Amino acid sequence: IYCMFPTKSSICCTKAEVKGGQVNRGTGSRLHAKLNHTQVPVVLTPDIISTVEFNHTGELLATGDKGGRVVIFQREPESKTEPFSQGEYNVYSTFQSHEPEFDYLKSLEIEEKINKIRWLPQQNAAHFLLSTNDKTIKLWKVSERDKRPEGYNLKDEEGRIKDISTVTSLQVPVLKPMDLMVEVTPRRVFANAHTYHINSISVNSDYETYMSADDLRINLWHLDITDRSFNIVDIKPANMEDLTEVITAAEFHPHHCNLFVYSSSKGTLRLCDMREAALCDKHSKLFEEPEDPSARSFFSEIISSVSDVKFSHSGRYLLTRDYLTAKVWDLNMESKPLETYQVHDYLRSKLCSLYENDCIFDKFECAWNGSDSVIMTGAYNNFFRMFDRNTKRDVTLEASRESSKPRAVLKPRRVCAAGGKRRKDDISVDSLDFTKKILHTAWHPNENIIAIAATNNLYIFQDKLNSEMH
């Protein structure tokens, strides 16, 4: 695997902004602080990447950042002079998707940070994508224009209306070539449907509807209707003192438009079927791993919270990520996961300090490769992990400017537990940098190309030709 194109997500901001933000906690003793929107001062860097998403063909890659900007990268065609070289991704378009807002009724600042981006399957020459911040979802159209009309009857070349008395002949406007222009226009704004912060959006396989999930509710939208949505899941208790869990992620099945899954801060997955009832509070299947009483600790509930859930491309499996592990579930087996992969088990001895610096609440994402044979997820120190489901081999790689020069082969990294025997290039767990973390990853739908967001840098890696993954 070698680095193709390390780049910044967008324009760098020279001044950090201090804003009141929501306490972002998954579960445990701070759950109510999250839902009550407790304000704490946090320093936000606008160009930190907050989401990464390939489109359905993999030709486009979109990133969103904390400044509300969306940057789209396009894959260049393969070079004819170098037939074995793969096309690189270059900036295609940049636009401001969301602006900061303020809810005067609740005295709550709504950040412009892009939480999720989802592409719609391409139906014509234009591309469409959904982007969301904490409260508002927007549908954007991305199109190209390389011709302009000339020869209007009632307008001059500068677009001003002519004096009708001076028009003595009829001419037919013609299209003339111009420099390629990428136009991004807002088509729909879906707002005012969520009391709590949106954590997920997912486009349905019918390509007409999508859902959005916050901490306690999931809403179903039609892509053409902006003034109403249907609530399909509501786990808010009558008395908020009885609240025991929140929704952390939700996704539609890739092939069956009636099925969707959502995860919770208790580490459970619920598969719902919209054919059974309009309100899917009663799930069809519950996926939950029994807890080992001997391993119970103060941090058990926090680290078991599922931060991300993804259907496999085949629709047969579910991939989940909690704080320490990645798990693969079979839809036909609810009692326990089919496979469990330890992402950074060496952190078990560090949970107390990770709780103190709030890192234990980090929400790592996960991704499948195109054939569902390899999974990927992030870790600390700008490390990311890959697990081969067939060979059971795994590898730890690093995304950093120092180790990821263009076209350079990445060397596997290894973290040594505290007090353990160290080899030459091993890194001690005590020397890990917890401010550098890979939270957002994406995998090309067909090829072995991955996108890694490391703070405000985007790294794109791909398989070296004629070699295996490792």
N, C-alpha and C positions, 0 to 999 in steps of 0.2 A: 504494500500500500504506500503510495507516495502523495505528497501534497501537490495539488494542482494550483490552487489560487487562494492564498491567504489575503483577506481584504477586510476593511472596516465596513460596518453595515451601512453607514451614511455619514453625513457631515459631523465632524467632532465638535462638541460643545466646549468652549473654553472656560465656562463658569458652571460649577455644580449648583443645583437648585435644592433648597431645603423646603420640603413639603410635608404636610400632615398626611400620613398614609394609614391604611388599615392594618391592624395587627394581623399578619397572615399566619395563622396557626392551623394545624391540621386537626388536632384532637387534644384530649387530656385536660389539664387544669385550665388551659387558656382558651378553651373552646368558646365560652360565652363572651370573652373579650373580642373575639373575631366577629361574632354575630352582632354584637352591640356597637361595632364600628369604633372601637376605642382608638383615639388618635395618639400617635407617637411621632416625634420628629425623626424623619429618616432622610438621608442624603441620596438623591437620585441622580444618576448620570444618564442623560437623555439617549446616548447612543449605545447603551447596553442592550444587546439583542434579547428579546423576550419570547420569540417563537420562530420556528423554521419549518417550511413546508414545500415539498416538491408538488408540481401539478401531476395530472394523471399520466402524462407521457414522459415526464422527467425532463422536458426541454426547458422548463421554467422553474425557478426556485425563488420563493418569496420569503423575506425575513421582516419581522416587525420589531420595533425597539421601544424603549421606555419613553421616548420622546413623541410617540404617536405616529412615527413614520413607517412606511412600507417601502422596502427596496426589492425590486424584482431583478433577478439575474437570468440571462438567456444563454443557453448553450450554443456556442459557435459551431458551425459545420466543420466536419473533419477536413484537414488539409489534404489537398490532392498531391502535394509534393511529399508529404509524410503520411502515407496511407495507414501506418500503424499507430498514429497519434490520435488521441481522443480529443474531441472538441472541448475547449475550456469555457467556463461560465464568466461572462462579463456583464456589467451593469446594463440593464435594459430600460428601467424606468424607476423613478423615485417620486413618491408623493406623500403628502401629509394626510393621513387617514383620520385621526382623531385629534381634537384639541382639548385642553383642560377645561372642565366645567365645574360648577358649584351648585349643589342642591340646597337652596335657601330654606326649604321646609325642614330639612334634617341637619342643616349646618354641616354638610359633608362635602368635602372636595372630591371630585371625580377625576382621577388621573387619566392622562391621555395614553398611558401604556397599552400597547397591543397585547392582549392575552392570548389570542389564537387567530390563526389564518387557515381557511379551508378553501381549496379550489373547487369550482364546479367543473364537471366534464365538459370539454369543448364541443359545442354544437355547430359553430360556424367559424368565421375568420377571427372573431373576437374571443377574448378570454374573460372569464368572470371569477371573482373571488369574494369571499366573505371575510371581514375582519371585525374584531370586537375588542372593546376595552371592558371595564367593569360593568357598564350599564347599557351601552348602545352597540348594536350590530349594524354594519353597513355592507351593502352589496356594490362592488365596483366593477366597471367594465374597462378592460384594457384592449385597445385596438390600435391599428397602424393606419397611417395615411401617407401615401406617396404621390398623390395627384391632387391638383387644385383646379376648380372651375374658373374659367376666364371667359370674358365676352358677354357680360350681363347686359340686358336691354335697359334696365332702369337704374343701374348702379355704375359708377365709374370704377377705375382700377383701385382706388383707395376705399371703396365700399360706401361712398356717399351717394345719396339719392340724386339722380339727374332731374333736371327740369324737363317735365314731360313734353313741353312745347319744342324742345330741341331734338327729341327722338323722331327721326324721319324714316328709319328703316328697321326691319326686324332681323336680328341676328341670332344664331343658335349658339348657346354657350358650349364650350369645348373643355375637356379635361387635359391638363398639361402636367408633365412630370415635375415633381418637386423633391426636395430632400426628405428622407423618411422621418416621419414624426410619430411618436408614440403618445397616444392620448389616453388619459385615465379619467373617467367620469363617474360620479356617484349615481347609481340607478335606484337604490332603495335605502331607506333608513328605518331600522326596526328598533324602536325605543319604548321606554316606559312599561316594561313587562317584568322587570326583575327588582325585587326588594334588596336582595343580596348580590354579591359580586359574581359575575359570570366567570366560570372556570373552564367551560367546554362548549364548543359548537361542533355539530356533525351533520353532514349532508346525507340525506337518505338515498337509497339506491333507486328510488323512483325519480330522482332528480327534480322533483317538484316541491318537496318539503325538506326542512331541516329542523334540528332541535338545538336548544340552548339550555345549559344547566348552570344553576348557581348552588349555593350551599344547601338549600332546602327544597328547591323546586326544579322541575324540568318542564320546559315549554316546547310545544310543537308549532312551527311556523310554516306557512305557505310562502314560497319565494315571491309571489306576486301580490301578497296582501301584507301591508305594514301596520294596519291599525288594530289588529287583534291576533292573538295566538291562543292555543288551547293548552291548558295545564294538564300534563299527562302523569306527572309524579309530584306528590306533595308530602314530605315527611315532617313538616312542621307540627310539633305537638300543640295541644290546646294551651298548655302551660309551658312556657319556655324553660322553666326550672327542670322539666322532665326531659330536656333535650340530651340525648346521649351520643348522637353521631351526625355527621354532615356528609353531603354528597361531594366527592372529590373529582370525579371525571365521568364522562358518559360518551357512548359512541353507538352509532347504528351498525347493524349487521351489513356486511358488504354486498350481500345478494338478496336477502329477504327483507322487504321494506317494512314488515310488521314487527321485526325483532330489534331490540336494543339492549344494551347492558350499561349499568352504572355502578361505580365503586363507592365505598364509604370509608370514613376515617376509622372504622372498626376493623378494616381489612377484609370486608366481605364484598362479593360481587353478586348483583341481582340481574338476572336475565328476565326481561319483560316482553310480553306478546300483546300488541295493541289490538289484536282480534278478540281478546278475552273480555276487555272492559275499556271504557273510555278513560278511566282513571286507573293507572297501572300501579297503584300502591301495593297491591298483592302481586308479588313476583311469580313467575313461572318456575324459575330455578334459583336456588341460593348456593353459591360457591363459597365455602368457608373451610379453612383448615383448623382442625382442633388444636387448642393451645396446650403446650406441654406445661403442666403445673410446676414441674421442677425448674423450668427456665423462666418462670414469672418474675418480673422485676418492676421497678417504678417506671421504667421506660418502655415496657412491653406494648402498651396501648399506642404510644406515640410512634414507635418504629414499625408497627404493623399497619399503619394507615397507608392505603393504596394511593399513590400520587399520580399514576397514569394507567390506563387500560387501553389495549389495542386488539382488535380482531385480526386474525391472520388473513392473508389474501384469499385463502380457500374458504374462510368462514368457519372452519372446524375448531380452531383453537383461540384462546384468549391469552394475551401476554400482559402481565401486570408488573408494576414496580412498587415496592415499598422501600423503606430507608436502606435496608441492608441487602435485600435480595431481589432477584427477578424471577418470576414464576410463569410457567406455561400451564394453562388449564385446558382440559378437554371438555367440550360442551356436553359430552355424554357421561362425565364423571364429576359429580359435585362434591364428593367427600374430601378430596385432597388434590393438590396440584399434580399434574403429570410429571413435571420437571421443576426443580428448584435450583437456582444458580446463585452462589454467594458472590456478590459484587465487591464488597469491601468488608469482609468479616473481621479484618484486623481492627476495625473501629469499635468493636464491642467494648474494649477496655477504655475507650475515650468518650463514652456516651455522656458522662457527667459534664465534661468540659464542652462537648458539643451542644448540650442542653443550655449551658450558661451563655454561649455565644450565639444561640438560636440556629445553629447550622442543622440541628436535628429536625427542624421543620422545613428544610429544603425539599422542593418537589422535583424529583428527577423524572425525566420522560424516558420512554423506551421505543424501540422500532424493530420491525421485521425486515429482513431482506426480501427480494422479490419472489423467491421460491419457498419462503417460510422455513428455511433450513438453518438460518443464523439469526441471532437476536443481538441487539446493541443497546447499551445504556451508558450513562455518564457517571463520573465519580469526581473526587477532589484532586487538586493539584493539576488541573487540566487533563486528567486521565479519562479515557473512555474504554469500556470493556466490550468484547465480542465473545459470544459463546456459540460454538458449532453444535447443533442439536444431534447431528449424526455421529460425529467422532468424539463428542464430549470434550473437545479441546477448547481452550479459552486463551485469550490474549489481552494484555493491557497495553494500550498505546497512548501517546501524549500528543496533544494539540497545542503547540507553542511556537512562537517565532524562532526560538533558538534551535529547536529540534526538527522543525518542519520547513526546511527550505524547499522552494519549488523543485519538483522532480526528484526529491531525495527520498530514499527508502526509510520508512519509520522503523525504529528498533523497538522490540518489545520491552516493556518496563516491568519491574517487579518491586512490590512493596514488602518490606520485611517487618514483621510484628515486633513490638517492643521486647527487647531481650533476646530476640531470635538470632540465628546464625546468618550473617550477612555475606553476600557474594560481592564481587567487584562493583557492579553497576546497580546494586540494590539500593533502594531508598528506604530509610527508616520511617516508620509511621509517625515518629515524633517530629520529623522535618517536613511533613506534608503542609502545603499552603492551603488552608481552608477557605481563603478568599477567592481562590481560583477554582471554579467548579464548572463542570459540563452538565447543564440542566436540560438543554434543548438539542435534540438530534433529529435527523431525518435520513431516510434511505431511499435512493432512486427506485422507482417501482419495477424496473426491468433489469438494471445493470448494477454492478458492484461499485456504486458511487455513493458516498455519504457526505452529509453536510453537518458540521459540528459548530455550534455557537459557543465560543469561549469569551465571556464578558462582552467586549465590543468588537471582537474579531470573528469573522466567519472563515472557517477552514473547509475546503472541499478536498476529499481524498478519494482515490479510486484504486482498484486493483491494478497492480503492475501486470502488463501483458505476459501471458504464458507462465503464470505463477499461481500458486494456490493462495488462499486467504492469509495464511500465516507465513 
